[in-house]
Structures are given as structure tokens and as C-alpha cells.
Amino acid sequence: MNEIKIESALISVFSKDGLEPIVNELVKNNVKLYSTGGTYNFIANLGYEVTEVENITDYPSIFGGRVKTLHPKIFGGILYRRDNDNDLKEKKDFNIPSIDLVIVDLYPFEETLKNGGSESEIIEKIDIGGIALIRAAAKNYNSVVCVSSVNDYKNFLEMYVKKEGVLNQTDRKIFASNSFKTSSIYDSAIFGYFNETKELSLRYGENPHQEGVFSGKIDDVFIKLHGKDLSYNNLLDIDAAMDLMQEFINDQPTFAILKHNNACGISIRDNIKDAYDAALAADPVSAFGGILISNSVIDSETAETINSLFCEVVISPDFDNRALEILKSKKNRILLKLNSFPKKDKLIRSCLNGKLIQTSDNITDSLDLLNYPTNMKPDADQIKDLLFASKISKNTKSNTIVLVKNKQLLASGTGQTSRIDALNQAIEKAEKFGFELNGACMASDAFFPFPDCVEIAHKKGINSIIQPGGSIKDNLSIDYCNNNKIAMVFTGVRHFKH
């Protein structure tokens, strides 16, 4: 498969962590080394022969190191086509060396930004030569291996040793893909810095006859890796998905599927594949055309399963390389790499001839909020399910009822004008998809003014309930629970979402 033995390498890195073992192996295999500045000194101090780039270009490093590798002899050595007679002739005529391997680690722009660097410090951390080397080497992956990040050092070293310095085209293409991912993320971070608040024109608004624009720092939240342009409705659903998943950032692998701003499936499991399967099982019909979000890296096994579902958007902290390749097979599917969850201090919406402003609902129901008004107390597993259900309820349109069992959403009743209607909708939906409600728990986004919902739930086998409490008739629900051995907890916090 077009195997090429690495015989020469250009190494120019910011971080030297993990570099020594690679250099050791390259020297062991008689690879000719070229380098710059601090990396040259690092290799030379290891006692190895290494050629400075300026000895090839006949130009010193100038402007305080801003220009070192930007020279035709360097980029020619990377970019010339090994099977092109004219390129080979020009290479010989201009005395251009061959460069088979490029190892680059970019200046830490994002780290400098996060650490509060001054404007001049941030600007100096915009890598020019490094990013150009990465693009050149990745472009010519037919003949060159590009290692673009310290995160790839280990993989490269293992592959290099295993294959005795001979990498095939598939190997090189993997590193090229990683390299363009590196450059994309890097450039997006720089773009975000220069465009703190920008306007993004959308295809249209909520409907095709409406115009739509997003104004904000969208690149701080995610990087778009693939797919069609984002729409107004996409962004609303993405926002709802992130609000929901923010409740589970510290949990085990969690996967959620949303439709029209509401979760139609969410589950916590030991691995992300099982979490996705359980989330999908809650409502595979509504999942069609939905928004998918994970709190863990999506692997290839999960991606294979997702790929059989038509979905608009997939959001994850990251995707492994094979997963990304699989999910990109659908050209319109939007893939978003999550950078950070948006911080919302205030919520603003238009109203009448003005606007409504409120602080965000930033309270997450937790164990220390709970009080236990019923004789029957929930056990540890029930409490986990109750809190899980309450977090979902908080992020579902009112009136809502949420049914959960074993950290899996069974069904919810969303946006109903009656809480009884919401409960009946949830029950009907859960039973439609074959779920056993016996032993399940129920969450409500507001208190029960009457015990009717508690009674309906009890008759279906639901034996634990979480709700805010606070009705003047709370005792009616408490008495019903006590008479029927149902555990009910109060949070003291209402989570209406209109």
C-alpha cells in the first residue's frame, strides 16, 4: 500500500515532552535530522548529529524567531511529488533536500489565552511556520508523515517501532487527518479571539419565510467539524442539548437524544455505546432527525450504531479518528466538538414591545436539597434515579412528567396544559415502547395540588416520586404515599420551563 521508509525528518516543536524516545528511534534507524532553535539544541544535547535549518536555507532565524522555516528549500523538500519527473528535476536543480517526516508542536495559543496573557503575548503565540509545515506535510501525505501534536507522539512511536520505520499510505493518511484537525481547531481558536462577538447569518429563522442571525461567541462553545450550515432551529436544539448535558458532566458515560428542545431519550451507562443504545430505546421514532449529545468521547463502535440513524447534529467532547470518519459519511450531518458549556447568567426574550430578563436556573437538584416527608424512604438506587429524573424534568418544557428506571428515561410528558395529561402521555409512551413501569420513579417540574397524579402513577407500579413540594395540599399526596408504601421526596425547588 505505497509503503515509504522514513529517511529524513524535520523536527520543530514547542514542547519537548515525549520527544526523546522518538529521536532515539530515528537515530537508531539512521534517519537524517533537521531542526530549528530550541529543538536543535535539545537534539544536539542528546549527543546526536542534527542539521540546522539555516544551513539548508542559507538564512538565519530572523525577527526574533518569527521566520525560521518559511523557505522554498524546506517546503520544497516536503511538497515535491516523488513520482513527478519535473518535480524530481527541480529538486535536483535547486538542491532541495528530501523531508519524509515532519514533527511539529504549535505554539500554545489557547493556553496563553486561558492564562490571561497580554495582547502581545497572545499574538506572539500565533504560530505561522508551524501551521504552514503541518498543512504542507499533511497535504503531501502520499509521501510524507506529519505528526502535528504532542498528543500523537506515542501513537507515532508505537507505529514506527512496530513497522520498523516503514509506514503505508493508510498510516500516513491517519496522521494527515489528525493534522488538519489540529490546524482547524487552532485556527478556530484564533478566529474566536479576533471575533469576540460576531454575527453568523443563518439559512433562515424558525421557518423559511423568517430571517435568522446568531450573535455571540459561538466558537467558544464548539468547533464544527463537518456538515451543512447551522440553522436557527439547529441552534435552539443544540442549546437545549447542552443545557441538559451540563447537568451530567461529572457523571458516568451519558448520552441524550433531543427533539424540539426536549429529551426523547437519555441514559447513563458504564460505556458510551450502551448509553446511546439505552437512550435510543426510549423513543426510536422521535430520535429520527434528532440532536445527539454525549458527555464522553464517541468511539468507532458507537459511531457505527449512530450511523444507521438519520440525525441532524452529533455533539461530543471529542470523536476518535475512526468515529469521525464513519460519521462524516453522511455529508449533511453536523458534527460538533464541544469546547465548553455556555455560561448563562441571564436569559433574555422579547415580550410585548420590550423584553423579559431573568437570571438563569442554575440550581441542579442534589442530595443535600432533598427532604423526606413520607414514611417510606427511597433507597440509594432510587435516589440516583430520582435525581436523574429531576434533572431531565428541569430541562423539559412545562408541564412535564418524567418517568425513569435504572438511569434510563422511559418516557416524558412534555408541554401539556394539564399535569395529568403529561403523566398519561408519559405512561402511554413508555408502554408503547415496551417498558415495564413497575419499580420506576416519577419526577414533576412542579408540585401536585391534588393526589391524582400520585394515584395514577401508583396504579402503574411507580414506587418513588420526586417533586418540589410547596402546595397547601401537600398532605393529600403525602397521605396517599403513606397509605400505599410509596417513597416521595421534596426538593423545595420548582423548575418551570416555558
Sequence and secondary structure as in RCSB ss.txt:
>XXXX:A:sequence
MNEIKIESALISVFSKDGLEPIVNELVKNNVKLYSTGGTYNFIANLGYEVTEVENITDYPSIFGGRVKTLHPKIF
GGILYRRDNDNDLKEKKDFNIPSIDLVIVDLYPFEETLKNGGSESEIIEKIDIGGIALIRAAAKNYNSVVCVSSV
NDYKNFLEMYVKKEGVLNQTDRKIFASNSFKTSSIYDSAIFGYFNETKELSLRYGENPHQEGVFSGKIDDVFIKL
HGKDLSYNNLLDIDAAMDLMQEFINDQPTFAILKHNNACGISIRDNIKDAYDAALAADPVSAFGGILISNSVIDS
ETAETINSLFCEVVISPDFDNRALEILKSKKNRILLKLNSFPKKDKLIRSCLNGKLIQTSDNITDSLDLLNYPTN
MKPDADQIKDLLFASKISKNTKSNTIVLVKNKQLLASGTGQTSRIDALNQAIEKAEKFGFELNGACMASDAFFPF
PDCVEIAHKKGINSIIQPGGSIKDNLSIDYCNNNKIAMVFTGVRHFKH
>XXXX:A:secstr
   EE  EEEEEES  TTHHHHHHHHHHTT EEEE HHHHHHHHHTT   EEHHHHHS   BTTTTBSS SHHHH
HHHHS TT HHHHHHHHHTT     EEEEE   HHHHHHTT  HHHHHHTS SHHHHHHHHHHHTTTT EEE SG
GGHHHHHHHHHHTTTEE HHHHHHHHHHHHHHHHHHHHHHHHHH SSEEEE S SSSTTS  EEEE HHHHEEEE
ESS   HHHHHHHHHHHHHHGGGTTSSSEEEEEETTEEEEEEE SSHHHHHHHHHHH TTTTTTEEEEESS B H
HHHHHHTTS EEEEEES B HHHHHHHTTSTT EEEEE      SEEEEEETTEEEEEE       GGG B  SS
S   HHHHHHHHHHHHHHHTS SS EEEESSSBEEEEE S SSHHHHHHHHHHHHHHTT   TT EEEESS  SS
THHHHHHHHTT  EEEE    TTHHHHHHHHHHTT EEEE S      
